[in-house]
Amino acid sequence: MIALEGGDLRRERLARRSMTASPDHMHIKSVAYILPFRKSEVRDYATERLTALHHNKRIERCPNVAACCLVLFFLLGCASPAHADIIYSGLKNISLQGTKPLQTLSINVAGGAGSWDRLTLWMSTIGLGGGSNAIVATSEVALGSTWAIFPRVARYNFGDPFPSDVMYGSGSEILWGHGFGPADGDFYTPMFLGSFGGGPKYVGWIHLQVVDSDTAMPTLTVVDWAYSDVLWRRIAMGQAGPTPAPEPSSLSLLLFAGIGLMTKYVLGRLRAPTPNERHVPQ
């Protein structure tokens, strides 16, 4: 026989005798005799107490869940693909004009002082005359050609993709003349830095203009240029902005999915009590 006591203390003791709880499950024992309270009333009270107990445990686990979310955000940031930077010269409009026995223009396209980024252009009246790109150990920037037109410098339009069949010679490549006839034009051509191994092997483009190539006062103008600071990274002719970002990687997509699931889990754990959940005094 159970001694009857007054107030909530008696209800609490009766409820504790009617229930057991574990971290994994909760089970309400059958109560066959409790007077003067009905069995269903005591079972309901015990259920409310266990619900409150498990709700408190869920809240205690939330800091761990938040920490997991922070780790996922950190990994996502680390997994973001790096973007290649394009080094652009800005408008230069450096010109070489006239005819002399040998007229030379040298530009360090990367702003250095060595040979690896030095571009040398020259015009001459020697022989048939014309303009060339001198490619030697002391001036390693080579302009591009192709097997079909070698040793002439290849000409492309703004926006053309970097050619897949480009080749670079040594000694000189021909801008115009020297047996290939006059060739005025406004064009872009591939550019290769460090062709003799004196520095980083960067590739890019250079914008050139040739006018009056069939006269005694031809003009060759270097308008501007750009290259990628990633070895052998090709860029389109005239491209001066950032390299387009690659598509999200599989790892990034997985991390986004994990963050979404974790957020749903946190919100579920912190949900407000439903109208059927009564407040139970502690």
C-alpha positions in Angstrom: 0.0 0.0 0.0 1.3 3.5 -0.9 1.1 6.2 1.7 -0.8 9.2 0.5 0.8 12.7 0.8 -0.6 16.0 -0.2 0.3 18.4 -3.0 2.6 18.2 -6.0 5.3 16.4 -3.9 3.0 13.4 -3.7 2.4 13.5 -7.5 6.1 13.8 -8.1 7.0 10.8 -6.0 4.3 8.7 -7.6 5.4 9.7 -11.1 9.1 8.8 -10.3 8.0 5.4 -9.2 6.1 4.9 -12.4 8.9 5.7 -15.0 12.4 4.9 -16.0 14.6 6.8 -18.4 17.8 6.1 -20.3 19.8 8.1 -22.8 18.5 6.0 -25.7 14.8 5.5 -24.8 12.1 6.1 -22.3 9.6 3.6 -21.0 6.5 4.1 -18.8 5.9 1.3 -16.4 2.4 0.1 -15.9 0.8 1.3 -12.7 -2.0 -0.8 -11.5 -2.7 0.8 -8.2 -2.3 4.4 -7.2 -5.0 6.0 -5.1 -6.7 8.4 -5.2 -5.3 9.3 -8.7 -6.2 7.5 -11.9 -3.5 5.5 -13.6 -3.8 7.6 -16.8 -3.2 10.8 -14.9 0.0 9.6 -13.4 1.2 8.2 -16.7 0.6 11.6 -18.4 2.5 13.4 -15.7 5.4 11.0 -16.0 5.5 11.4 -19.7 5.7 15.2 -19.4 8.6 14.9 -16.9 10.5 12.7 -19.3 9.8 15.0 -22.3 11.2 17.9 -20.3 14.3 15.8 -19.3 15.1 15.0 -23.0 14.4 18.6 -24.1 17.1 19.8 -21.7 19.5 17.2 -23.0 18.9 18.4 -26.6 19.7 22.0 -25.6 22.9 20.9 -24.0 24.0 19.2 -27.2 23.4 22.4 -29.3 26.8 24.0 -28.6 28.4 20.9 -30.2 26.1 21.2 -33.2 27.0 24.9 -33.6 30.7 24.0 -33.4 30.2 21.5 -36.2 28.5 24.2 -38.4 31.5 26.5 -37.8 33.9 23.7 -38.9 31.9 23.2 -42.1 31.9 26.9 -42.9 35.7 26.9 -42.4 36.2 23.9 -44.7 34.0 25.5 -47.3 36.1 28.6 -47.3 39.3 26.6 -47.6 37.8 24.6 -50.5 37.0 27.7 -52.5 39.0 27.6 -55.7 41.8 30.2 -56.1 41.6 32.6 -58.9 44.5 33.4 -61.2 45.4 37.0 -61.5 46.0 38.7 -64.9 48.7 41.2 -64.9 47.7 44.0 -67.2 50.0 46.8 -68.4 47.4 49.5 -68.9 47.5 51.5 -72.2 51.1 52.2 -73.1 51.2 53.2 -76.8 55.0 52.9 -77.1 56.1 53.5 -80.7 59.1 52.7 -82.8 59.2 54.8 -86.0 61.3 55.5 -89.0 64.1 53.6 -90.8 67.7 53.4 -89.6 70.3 50.7 -90.2 69.0 49.2 -86.9 66.3 50.7 -84.7 65.6 49.0 -81.4 62.9 49.1 -78.7 63.1 47.1 -75.5 60.4 46.8 -72.8 60.4 44.8 -69.6 56.8 43.7 -69.7 56.8 42.5 -66.1 58.5 45.6 -64.7 61.7 43.7 -63.9 65.3 44.5 -64.8 66.4 41.1 -66.1 66.3 39.4 -69.4 63.4 37.0 -68.7 60.6 39.6 -69.2 62.4 41.8 -71.8 60.7 42.2 -75.1 62.9 43.5 -78.0 61.5 44.8 -81.3 63.5 46.2 -84.1 63.1 47.7 -87.6 65.8 47.8 -90.2 66.6 48.8 -93.7 69.2 46.1 -94.0 68.3 43.9 -96.9 64.6 44.0 -97.7 63.8 45.8 -94.5 61.0 45.2 -92.1 60.2 44.7 -88.4 61.1 41.7 -86.2 61.0 40.4 -82.6 64.5 39.6 -81.5 64.5 36.5 -79.2 67.9 35.9 -77.6 69.3 35.0 -74.2 69.4 38.7 -73.2 65.8 39.3 -74.4 63.6 36.3 -73.7 60.1 37.4 -74.5 59.0 35.6 -77.7 56.0 36.4 -79.8 53.9 33.6 -81.1 53.9 32.0 -84.5 52.4 28.8 -86.0 53.9 26.0 -88.1 51.9 27.2 -91.1 53.3 30.8 -91.2 56.6 30.5 -89.3 58.7 32.7 -88.9 56.0 35.4 -89.2 54.2 36.6 -86.1 50.6 35.3 -85.8 47.8 37.8 -85.8 44.5 37.5 -83.9 41.5 39.6 -83.1 40.3 40.9 -79.7 38.5 38.1 -77.8 40.0 35.2 -79.8 40.9 32.3 -77.6 44.6 31.6 -77.0 45.7 29.4 -79.9 46.4 25.7 -79.3 48.9 25.5 -82.1 51.2 28.4 -81.1 54.9 28.0 -81.4 57.8 30.2 -80.4 61.1 30.5 -82.3 64.5 31.9 -81.4 66.6 34.5 -83.1 63.7 36.5 -84.6 60.2 36.3 -85.7 58.9 38.6 -88.4 56.3 41.3 -87.8 56.3 42.4 -91.5 58.7 42.8 -94.4 62.0 40.9 -94.8 60.6 39.2 -97.9 57.1 38.8 -96.7 55.8 42.2 -98.0 54.1 45.1 -96.3 51.6 44.2 -93.6 49.8 47.1 -91.8 47.4 46.0 -89.2 46.0 46.2 -85.6 46.3 42.8 -84.0 47.0 40.7 -80.9 49.6 38.0 -80.8 50.6 35.4 -78.1 53.5 36.3 -75.8 55.8 33.9 -73.9 58.0 35.2 -71.1 61.2 33.4 -70.0 61.7 31.5 -73.2 65.4 30.8 -72.4 64.7 29.7 -68.8 65.7 32.9 -67.1 62.5 33.3 -65.1 58.8 32.2 -64.7 57.3 30.8 -67.9 54.2 33.1 -68.1 52.1 33.4 -71.3 49.8 36.1 -72.4 49.1 38.5 -75.3 50.5 41.7 -76.7 48.5 44.3 -78.8 50.5 45.8 -81.7 49.8 48.2 -84.5 51.7 48.6 -87.7 51.2 51.5 -90.1 52.9 52.7 -93.2 54.9 49.5 -93.5 55.5 50.1 -97.2 57.1 53.6 -96.7 60.4 55.0 -95.5 58.6 55.9 -92.2 56.9 52.8 -90.9 55.5 52.9 -87.3 55.3 50.0 -84.9 53.2 50.7 -81.7 53.0 48.5 -78.6 49.5 49.4 -77.4 49.2 47.2 -74.2 49.7 43.7 -73.0 48.7 41.2 -70.3 49.8 37.8 -68.9 48.6 35.3 -66.3 50.7 34.9 -63.1 50.1 31.2 -63.2 52.7 29.2 -65.1 51.5 28.3 -68.6 47.9 29.6 -67.9 46.5 30.8 -71.2 44.2 33.8 -71.5 42.1 35.1 -74.4 43.4 37.8 -76.7 42.8 41.2 -75.0 41.6 39.7 -71.7 42.6 42.0 -68.9 40.1 41.1 -66.1 40.2 38.2 -63.6 40.2 34.7 -64.9 36.5 33.4 -64.7 35.8 31.4 -61.5 35.6 27.6 -62.1 32.4 25.7 -61.3 31.8 24.7 -57.7 33.8 21.5 -56.8 32.2 18.3 -55.6 33.7 19.0 -52.1 32.0 22.5 -52.0 28.6 21.0 -53.0 29.0 18.3 -50.3 29.8 21.0 -47.7 26.8 23.1 -48.7 24.6 20.0 -48.3 26.1 19.2 -44.9 25.5 22.8 -43.7 21.9 22.6 -44.8 21.3 19.3 -42.9 23.0 20.6 -39.8 20.9 23.8 -39.8 17.8 21.7 -40.1 18.9 19.5 -37.2 19.6 22.6 -35.0 16.3 24.2 -35.8 14.5 20.9 -35.0 16.3 20.6 -31.6 15.4 24.2 -30.7 11.8 24.1 -31.8 9.3 25.8 -29.5 7.0 23.5 -27.4 3.8 22.5 -29.1 0.4 23.5 -27.5 0.1 19.9 -26.2 3.3 20.2 -24.2 2.5 21.5 -20.8 5.1 23.2 -18.6 6.3 21.0 -15.9 7.7 22.5 -12.7 11.3 21.5 -12.0 
